Amino acid sequence: MNPMRHLPNLITAARLILTSLLAVLLMFVEEEKKGLAVLCCLLFTIAAVTDLLDGYVARRYGAVSTLGKLLDPLADKLLVTTALIMLIPLNRLPAWIALLILSRELLVTGLRGIASSAGIVVAASGLGKIKSITQYVGLGILIFPLGVLPIPFLHHLGLFLVYIALVLTLWSGADYFYRLRRVFLAEEDSNQA
């Protein structure tokens, strides 16, 4: 029996807990509460690192599980969704960016579900991983308060990275649809038969 078999799922569960805590704390972030914003940035960063860590541990120790396959992408999406939505009332992120990113995530999740029901598993692409890292860095910078570091354009940098992440998000979404086009073609063929 593998003593590490539950560790990836525990790491994923920690990300879900951190995401919940982040959502609550971001409700109280204001420009004058820089310490709280730094704490939120730290929580977000730790949660983002767990996204990389749980997959690595699962592969390294052969602890990939069905529960992990379900919870890991869910936890990732909840973390990004929390940051996107909570940054809107702080005026650090335009709502339309959050809408486009979240729409893509819902469409790809639906597509993966359809593909899974057809017995097709689509692994995350390198483009999707670059997209996730860019999202995490950009959102983390946007959570971090201005005036703590001597970088006056910090939030502009974060927003620029989120714009890059948006392009990568849409591009990787189109890539998923392209790679899974056979699912739709097979469905059309079965409907015509």
C-alpha positions in Angstrom: 0.0 0.0 0.0 1.3 3.4 -1.0 1.6 5.7 2.1 1.5 8.8 -0.2 -1.8 7.8 -1.9 -3.9 10.4 -0.1 -1.4 13.3 -0.1 -2.4 14.8 -3.5 -6.1 14.9 -2.4 -5.1 16.4 0.9 -3.2 19.1 -1.0 -6.2 19.7 -3.2 -8.5 19.9 -0.2 -6.1 22.5 1.3 -6.4 24.6 -1.9 -10.2 24.5 -1.5 -10.0 25.6 2.1 -7.5 28.4 1.2 -9.8 29.5 -1.6 -12.8 29.8 0.8 -10.7 31.8 3.2 -9.4 34.0 0.4 -13.0 34.7 -0.7 -14.0 35.8 2.8 -10.9 38.0 3.4 -11.1 39.7 0.0 -14.5 41.1 1.0 -12.7 43.2 3.6 -9.8 44.4 1.5 -9.6 48.2 1.2 -6.8 50.5 0.0 -5.9 51.4 3.6 -5.9 47.7 4.7 -2.6 46.8 3.1 -1.7 44.1 5.6 -4.9 42.2 4.8 -4.3 42.5 1.1 -0.7 41.2 1.5 -2.2 38.2 3.5 -4.7 37.6 0.7 -1.9 37.6 -1.8 0.1 35.2 0.3 -3.0 32.9 0.6 -3.6 33.1 -3.2 0.1 32.3 -3.9 0.1 29.3 -1.6 -3.1 28.0 -3.1 -1.7 28.5 -6.6 1.5 26.6 -5.7 -0.6 23.7 -4.4 -2.0 23.4 -7.9 1.5 22.6 -9.2 2.3 20.5 -6.1 -0.6 18.1 -6.0 -0.2 17.0 -9.6 3.5 16.5 -9.2 3.0 14.4 -6.0 0.3 12.4 -7.6 2.5 11.5 -10.6 5.7 11.1 -8.7 4.3 8.6 -6.2 1.7 6.9 -8.4 -1.1 8.4 -6.4 -3.5 9.5 -9.2 -7.1 8.8 -8.1 -10.5 9.3 -9.6 -11.4 11.7 -6.7 -8.2 13.7 -7.5 -9.1 13.8 -11.2 -12.4 15.4 -10.2 -11.3 17.7 -7.4 -8.0 19.1 -8.8 -9.5 20.9 -11.8 -12.5 22.0 -9.7 -10.2 23.5 -7.1 -8.2 25.2 -9.8 -11.3 26.8 -11.3 -12.7 27.8 -7.9 -9.4 29.6 -7.0 -9.3 31.5 -10.3 -13.0 32.3 -10.2 -12.7 33.6 -6.6 -9.9 35.9 -7.6 -11.5 37.1 -10.8 -14.9 37.9 -9.1 -13.5 39.4 -6.0 -11.1 41.8 -7.9 -14.1 43.4 -9.8 -15.5 45.4 -6.8 -12.0 46.4 -5.9 -11.8 48.1 -9.4 -8.7 46.1 -10.2 -10.2 44.0 -13.0 -12.8 44.7 -15.7 -15.9 42.5 -15.4 -15.8 41.6 -19.1 -12.4 39.9 -18.6 -13.8 37.7 -15.8 -16.8 36.9 -17.9 -14.7 35.7 -20.9 -12.4 33.7 -18.8 -15.2 32.1 -16.8 -17.2 31.4 -19.9 -14.3 29.6 -21.5 -13.8 27.5 -18.3 -17.4 26.5 -18.3 -17.4 25.6 -22.0 -14.2 23.5 -21.7 -15.5 21.7 -18.6 -18.7 20.9 -20.4 -16.7 19.7 -23.4 -14.5 17.5 -21.2 -17.7 16.0 -19.7 -19.1 15.2 -23.2 -15.7 13.7 -24.2 -15.5 11.7 -21.0 -19.0 10.2 -21.6 -17.7 9.2 -25.1 -14.7 7.5 -23.4 -12.2 10.2 -24.6 -9.8 11.7 -22.0 -8.1 14.9 -23.0 -5.0 15.7 -21.0 -4.2 19.3 -20.1 -2.0 20.8 -22.9 1.2 22.8 -22.4 -0.7 25.8 -23.6 -3.3 25.3 -20.8 -0.5 25.1 -18.2 1.1 28.3 -19.4 -2.3 29.9 -19.3 -2.8 28.8 -15.7 0.6 30.1 -14.5 0.0 33.4 -16.3 -3.4 33.7 -14.7 -2.0 33.0 -11.3 0.9 35.5 -11.5 -1.4 38.2 -13.0 -4.1 37.7 -10.4 -1.6 37.5 -7.5 -0.1 40.8 -8.6 -3.6 42.4 -8.8 -4.4 41.2 -5.3 -1.2 42.6 -3.9 -1.7 46.2 -2.5 -0.2 49.3 -4.1 2.2 51.3 -2.0 3.9 48.4 -0.3 6.6 48.0 -2.9 8.2 50.9 -4.8 6.6 49.8 -8.1 3.9 52.4 -9.0 2.8 50.4 -12.1 2.4 47.1 -10.2 -1.4 46.7 -11.0 -0.8 47.7 -14.6 1.7 44.8 -14.8 -0.8 42.5 -13.2 -3.6 43.6 -15.6 -1.2 43.2 -18.6 -0.5 39.6 -17.5 -4.2 38.9 -17.1 -4.8 40.2 -20.7 -2.1 37.8 -21.9 -3.8 35.1 -19.8 -7.1 36.0 -21.5 -5.6 35.5 -25.0 -4.1 32.2 -23.8 -7.4 31.2 -22.2 -9.3 31.8 -25.4 -6.6 30.2 -27.6 -6.4 27.1 -25.4 -10.2 26.8 -25.3 -10.2 26.9 -29.1 -7.5 24.2 -29.1 -9.7 22.0 -26.8 -12.6 22.3 -29.2 -10.3 21.6 -32.2 -8.8 18.5 -30.5 -12.2 17.2 -29.6 -14.0 17.9 -32.8 -14.2 14.1 -33.4 -16.6 13.9 -30.5 -19.1 16.2 -32.3 -18.5 14.6 -35.6 -19.1 11.1 -34.2 -22.3 12.4 -32.5 -23.6 13.9 -35.9 -22.8 10.6 -37.6 -24.8 8.6 -35.0 -27.7 11.0 -35.2 -27.8 10.7 -39.0 -27.7 6.9 -38.9 
